[in-house]
Amino acid sequence: MLFEFDRYAAKGNEFLNRLGENLQSTDRAHTARVLRSTFRVLRNHLTFEESLHLLSQLPMVIKAVYVDGWRKGDHKKIKTIDDLLIEIVREDGENAWKDFGNKDDILDAVRAVIETMRLYVSAEEMDQALGTLPHKVQVMLEESDI
């Protein structure tokens, strides 16, 4: 069984390292905070079913980050990209001032998380999940410099 834990940890570290590269950050604590806050906000705006489909393709340790503190009734609808970004800052809490300098930094961080997820989750599933978000939000998330 120990071998399985080692494998799960290795895949989780691989995901976090790739996210760090996409964020252009060597600070693993920063990378982990961005992942956690982005996951918490995304899962609240995706349907429960879409979240389950995404989860099925993520590495085991990253699944744990996604579901940490999740309650089934948390599903909400956002209207604008600003709503999404404000929620990310709220989720990041006291660390937000360290993690994000401005609105563009937050948006770039969300895009980095999505780009990293695309390395593990099928294009079809990512498109389906993100397709449940308002069209204007989808467009802003797709405009990537990564």
C-alpha positions in Angstrom: 0.0 0.0 0.0 2.9 2.4 0.7 3.8 2.3 -3.0 0.3 3.6 -3.9 0.7 6.6 -1.5 4.1 7.3 -3.0 2.6 7.2 -6.5 -0.3 9.5 -5.5 2.1 11.9 -3.9 4.3 11.9 -7.0 1.4 12.7 -9.3 0.2 15.4 -6.9 3.6 17.0 -6.9 3.8 16.8 -10.6 0.5 18.7 -10.9 1.7 21.3 -8.4 5.0 21.7 -10.2 3.3 22.2 -13.5 1.0 24.7 -12.0 3.9 26.5 -10.5 5.5 26.7 -14.0 2.2 28.0 -15.5 2.1 30.6 -12.7 5.8 31.4 -13.2 6.3 30.8 -9.5 8.8 28.8 -7.5 6.9 29.4 -4.2 5.0 26.2 -3.6 2.9 27.7 -0.8 1.7 30.4 -3.2 1.0 27.8 -5.9 -1.0 25.6 -3.4 -3.0 28.6 -2.2 -3.9 29.7 -5.7 -5.0 26.1 -6.5 -7.1 25.8 -3.4 -8.9 29.2 -3.8 -9.5 28.6 -7.5 -10.8 25.1 -7.0 -13.1 26.3 -4.2 -14.6 29.0 -6.4 -14.8 26.9 -9.6 -16.6 24.0 -7.9 -19.2 26.4 -6.5 -20.1 27.5 -10.0 -20.0 24.1 -11.8 -22.8 21.7 -11.5 -22.3 18.9 -9.0 -22.2 16.4 -11.9 -19.6 18.4 -13.8 -17.4 18.6 -10.7 -17.6 14.8 -10.4 -16.6 14.3 -14.0 -13.6 16.6 -13.6 -12.6 14.9 -10.4 -12.5 11.5 -12.0 -9.6 12.6 -14.2 -7.5 14.5 -11.7 -4.6 13.0 -9.7 -5.8 11.5 -6.3 -4.0 14.2 -4.1 -5.4 17.0 -6.3 -8.9 15.5 -5.9 -8.5 16.0 -2.2 -7.7 19.6 -2.7 -10.8 20.0 -4.9 -13.2 18.4 -2.4 -11.7 19.9 0.8 -14.5 21.7 2.7 -17.0 21.1 -0.1 -20.7 20.9 0.7 -23.1 19.7 -2.0 -25.4 22.7 -1.6 -22.6 25.2 -2.4 -23.6 25.5 -6.1 -24.1 29.2 -7.2 -24.4 31.1 -10.4 -22.0 33.9 -11.3 -22.8 36.6 -13.8 -19.5 38.3 -14.5 -15.7 37.6 -14.5 -15.4 40.2 -11.7 -17.8 38.1 -9.5 -15.5 35.1 -10.0 -12.3 37.1 -9.3 -13.7 38.7 -6.1 -14.6 35.2 -4.8 -11.1 34.0 -5.5 -9.7 36.8 -3.4 -12.2 36.1 -0.6 -11.2 32.4 -0.7 -7.5 33.3 -0.5 -8.2 35.3 2.6 -5.4 37.1 4.3 -2.9 35.8 1.7 -4.6 37.5 -1.2 -2.4 40.6 -0.9 0.7 38.4 -1.2 -0.7 36.2 -4.0 -2.3 38.8 -6.3 -1.2 42.3 -7.2 -4.2 43.2 -9.2 -7.2 41.9 -11.2 -5.0 40.7 -14.0 -2.9 38.6 -11.6 -6.0 36.9 -10.3 -7.3 36.2 -13.9 -3.9 34.9 -14.9 -3.8 32.6 -11.9 -7.2 31.2 -12.7 -6.1 30.6 -16.3 -3.0 28.9 -15.1 -5.1 26.5 -13.0 -7.3 25.7 -16.0 -4.3 25.2 -18.3 -2.8 22.8 -15.8 -6.1 21.0 -15.4 -6.2 20.6 -19.2 -3.0 18.5 -19.0 -4.9 15.9 -16.9 -8.6 16.3 -17.9 -9.8 15.5 -21.4 -10.5 18.5 -23.6 -14.1 17.4 -24.0 -14.7 17.3 -20.2 -13.0 20.6 -19.6 -15.1 22.3 -22.4 -18.3 20.7 -20.9 -17.5 21.9 -17.4 -16.4 25.4 -18.4 -19.4 25.5 -20.8 -21.7 25.7 -17.8 -20.3 29.1 -16.9 -21.7 32.3 -18.4 -20.4 32.9 -22.0 -18.6 36.2 -21.1 -16.7 34.4 -18.3 -15.8 31.5 -20.6 -14.3 34.0 -23.1 -12.2 35.7 -20.4 -10.9 32.4 -19.1 -10.0 31.2 -22.6 -7.9 34.2 -23.4 -4.6 32.8 -22.2 -1.0 34.0 -22.4 0.3 30.7 -20.9 
